Amino acid sequence: MKKEHIIVIGGGASGLVAAITAKRNGADVTILERNNRIAKKILATGNGRCNYTNVTASGFDYNNPEFVEYGLTHFSPQKAIAFFEELGIAPKVEGEGKAYPLSEQASSIVDVFLYELEYLEIPVISDAYVTKIIPKQQEFLIYLEDGRQFDCTKVILSTGGRAMPQSGSDGSGYDLAKNLGHTITDVFPTIVKLKLDSPYLRHLEGIKMPTKVDLLVKDEVIQSETNDIIFGNYGISGPATLDISRKALELFHAGKHPTLRLQLVTALTKEQVKHRFIQLQNKPVDASLVGLIHKRYISPIIKEAGIEKQNTLIQELPGSQLAKLMDLLFDWRFVITGSKSFHDAQATAGGISTKEIDNQTMESKLVPGLFITGEVMDIDGRCGGYNLQWAWSSGYLAGQHASIGNKYDTHQ
Ligand SMILES: Cc1cc2nc3c(=O)[nH]c(=O)nc-3n(C[C@H](O)[C@H](O)[C@H](O)COP(=O)(O)OP(=O)(O)OC[C@H]3O[C@@H](n4cnc5c(N)ncnc54)[C@H](O)[C@@H]3O)c2cc1C
């Protein structure tokens, strides 16, 4: 059987693992990368530390558990850790199963990829922006924007989604796939800051606190997270709301009018807070909240409770206003009005329909010989190492199966 010549389009997370895996299997591999260097996005991951996997990852951490399960089993987080250990990365597993290089530098991951590409003699053609893929009999013709042309026997499409387009993933992979007959599902940013409709954002800006956050549609709780939130002048971010953003935006785009409920006080019961107000009844309302909630919440929450003068004594407050204030401490709702753009997002929801991809090989069901990896397909995971894990898992499967012609050769 002839030796496979594979072109990997995109030298990002999934493309690099696909290329290394295929080359180790004996295929000829070339990477076409539009930037002047590989893996630009990896440098930005995990706040520059690269949270490269999560040891607890399972299908339920993704939008389509059934589809990803096979890949996560065959190239599990433990296999990812072993893969990178072999390349030189000592792992450091932190809280919630998040794994980082012990060096605490995302650049270490990029460096070990560069060493391995050199060792395996995998050519990387940079400044190579692919604009067209044409299947031709048993081959593919690949066209670049600048007119250059390549041919190969298999293609691995690893162009990423649309998150952080400045890193190179501008969504061009969707057009490439669409031209080959693939369906692209609705695409929107995820793991992203949420915009809120609130007159208090200027006051709240800068608050960073662990908080219980519920995502609601009317009064139904859709998702709950307890972690840091960070208020900005546009709305809210921080791990709790980044985790909620996927579901929130799905509901928002479906016209379901989702809201966020913040529980500012979690360490005390309502009864205990009521008792506190009784004890502090000679104090002005603003002073009674000092030491209970973040200072920047005080003025907005008093206004929201309909209390006109901040220095009204607790004992002078009408019962209804005191009750409203108490309620807000445990249930303060904010209307979600969208999110920041792909420039601020960590991942993309939506993409090439997974109905058209074989989940055991990552081969297109429509175009034999075309393999698809990573974020360009309609798969996204939670915040915390899950998206890179999917990049490695899907890249591994694609690399294995794209080079399968070679395997037959060596077995004969
Ligand atoms: C700021 C930020 C922080 C993140 N932190 C984490 C984290 O800590 N942990 C985690 O698990 N996930 C994290 N992610 C998500 C993770 O980085 C991505 O899910 C992952 O990189 C996707 O891999 P990919 O191979 O699909 O695409 P990418 O890594 O985006 O790679 C795609 C590559 O294809 C190239 N390309 C695109 N179009 C073309 C074309 N037409 N021709 C040639 N080349 C092309 C691009 O230049 C790029 O190099 C983060 C994302 C961002 C933006």
The ligand as an SDF file (V2000), in Angstrom:
LIG
                    3D

 53 58  0  0  0  0  0  0  0  0999 V2000
   -7.2700   33.0090   26.1040 C   0  0  0  0  0  0  0  0  0  0  0  0
   -7.5330   31.5290   26.0310 C   0  0  0  0  0  0  0  0  0  0  0  0
   -7.1920   30.7200   27.1090 C   0  0  0  0  0  0  0  0  0  0  0  0
   -7.4720   29.3480   27.0560 C   0  0  0  0  0  0  0  0  0  0  0  0
   -7.0770   28.5720   28.1070 N   0  0  0  0  0  0  0  0  0  0  0  0
   -7.3140   27.2330   28.0640 C   0  0  0  0  0  0  0  0  0  0  0  0
   -6.8480   26.3950   29.1140 C   0  0  0  0  0  0  0  0  0  0  0  0
   -6.1270   26.8250   30.0270 O   0  0  0  0  0  0  0  0  0  0  0  0
   -7.1840   25.0730   29.0510 N   0  0  0  0  0  0  0  0  0  0  0  0
   -7.9240   24.5450   28.0140 C   0  0  0  0  0  0  0  0  0  0  0  0
   -8.2110   23.3580   28.0210 O   0  0  0  0  0  0  0  0  0  0  0  0
   -8.3190   25.3200   26.9760 N   0  0  0  0  0  0  0  0  0  0  0  0
   -8.0110   26.6360   26.9660 C   0  0  0  0  0  0  0  0  0  0  0  0
   -8.3910   27.4050   25.9040 N   0  0  0  0  0  0  0  0  0  0  0  0
   -9.0350   26.7530   24.7310 C   0  0  0  0  0  0  0  0  0  0  0  0
   -7.9930   26.0040   23.8600 C   0  0  0  0  0  0  0  0  0  0  0  0
   -6.8580   26.8190   23.6820 O   0  0  0  0  0  0  0  0  0  0  0  0
   -8.5960   25.6400   22.4970 C   0  0  0  0  0  0  0  0  0  0  0  0
   -9.7850   24.9030   22.6950 O   0  0  0  0  0  0  0  0  0  0  0  0
   -7.6230   24.8210   21.6540 C   0  0  0  0  0  0  0  0  0  0  0  0
   -6.4470   25.5470   21.3980 O   0  0  0  0  0  0  0  0  0  0  0  0
   -8.2800   24.4130   20.3330 C   0  0  0  0  0  0  0  0  0  0  0  0
   -7.3500   23.7130   19.5760 O   0  0  0  0  0  0  0  0  0  0  0  0
   -7.4830   23.6410   17.9900 P   0  0  0  0  0  0  0  0  0  0  0  0
   -6.3550   22.8300   17.5060 O   0  0  0  0  0  0  0  0  0  0  0  0
   -8.8400   23.2250   17.6280 O   0  0  0  0  0  0  0  0  0  0  0  0
   -7.3480   25.1350   17.4800 O   0  0  0  0  0  0  0  0  0  0  0  0
   -6.2010   26.2850   17.7300 P   0  0  0  0  0  0  0  0  0  0  0  0
   -5.3410   25.9060   18.8900 O   0  0  0  0  0  0  0  0  0  0  0  0
   -6.9470   27.5260   17.7310 O   0  0  0  0  0  0  0  0  0  0  0  0
   -5.3120   26.1410   16.4230 O   0  0  0  0  0  0  0  0  0  0  0  0
   -5.7920   26.4310   15.1350 C   0  0  0  0  0  0  0  0  0  0  0  0
   -4.5890   26.7570   14.2520 C   0  0  0  0  0  0  0  0  0  0  0  0
   -5.0020   26.7690   12.8920 O   0  0  0  0  0  0  0  0  0  0  0  0
   -4.4410   27.8920   12.2380 C   0  0  0  0  0  0  0  0  0  0  0  0
   -5.3240   28.2270   11.1100 N   0  0  0  0  0  0  0  0  0  0  0  0
   -6.6100   28.6600   11.1720 C   0  0  0  0  0  0  0  0  0  0  0  0
   -7.1300   28.7990    9.9340 N   0  0  0  0  0  0  0  0  0  0  0  0
   -6.1540   28.4320    9.0640 C   0  0  0  0  0  0  0  0  0  0  0  0
   -6.0820   28.3650    7.6500 C   0  0  0  0  0  0  0  0  0  0  0  0
   -7.1300   28.6660    6.8630 N   0  0  0  0  0  0  0  0  0  0  0  0
   -4.9190   27.9580    7.0870 N   0  0  0  0  0  0  0  0  0  0  0  0
   -3.8480   27.6330    7.8530 C   0  0  0  0  0  0  0  0  0  0  0  0
   -3.8530   27.6850    9.2020 N   0  0  0  0  0  0  0  0  0  0  0  0
   -4.9960   28.0650    9.8000 C   0  0  0  0  0  0  0  0  0  0  0  0
   -4.3930   28.9520   13.3150 C   0  0  0  0  0  0  0  0  0  0  0  0
   -3.4740   29.9760   13.0150 O   0  0  0  0  0  0  0  0  0  0  0  0
   -4.0000   28.1230   14.5310 C   0  0  0  0  0  0  0  0  0  0  0  0
   -2.6040   28.0130   14.6840 O   0  0  0  0  0  0  0  0  0  0  0  0
   -8.1140   28.7770   25.9070 C   0  0  0  0  0  0  0  0  0  0  0  0
   -8.4300   29.6010   24.8310 C   0  0  0  0  0  0  0  0  0  0  0  0
   -8.1410   30.9550   24.8750 C   0  0  0  0  0  0  0  0  0  0  0  0
   -8.4900   31.8140   23.6980 C   0  0  0  0  0  0  0  0  0  0  0  0
  1  2  1  0
  2  3  1  0
  2 52  2  0
  3  4  2  0
  4  5  1  0
  4 50  1  0
  5  6  2  0
  6  7  1  0
  6 13  1  0
  7  8  2  0
  7  9  1  0
  9 10  1  0
 10 11  2  0
 10 12  1  0
 12 13  2  0
 13 14  1  0
 14 15  1  0
 14 50  1  0
 15 16  1  0
 16 17  1  0
 16 18  1  0
 18 19  1  0
 18 20  1  0
 20 21  1  0
 20 22  1  0
 22 23  1  0
 23 24  1  0
 24 25  2  0
 24 26  1  0
 24 27  1  0
 27 28  1  0
 28 29  2  0
 28 30  1  0
 28 31  1  0
 31 32  1  0
 32 33  1  0
 33 34  1  0
 33 48  1  0
 34 35  1  0
 35 36  1  0
 35 46  1  0
 36 37  1  0
 36 45  1  0
 37 38  2  0
 38 39  1  0
 39 40  1  0
 39 45  2  0
 40 41  1  0
 40 42  2  0
 42 43  1  0
 43 44  2  0
 44 45  1  0
 46 47  1  0
 46 48  1  0
 48 49  1  0
 50 51  2  0
 51 52  1  0
 52 53  1  0
M  END
$$$$
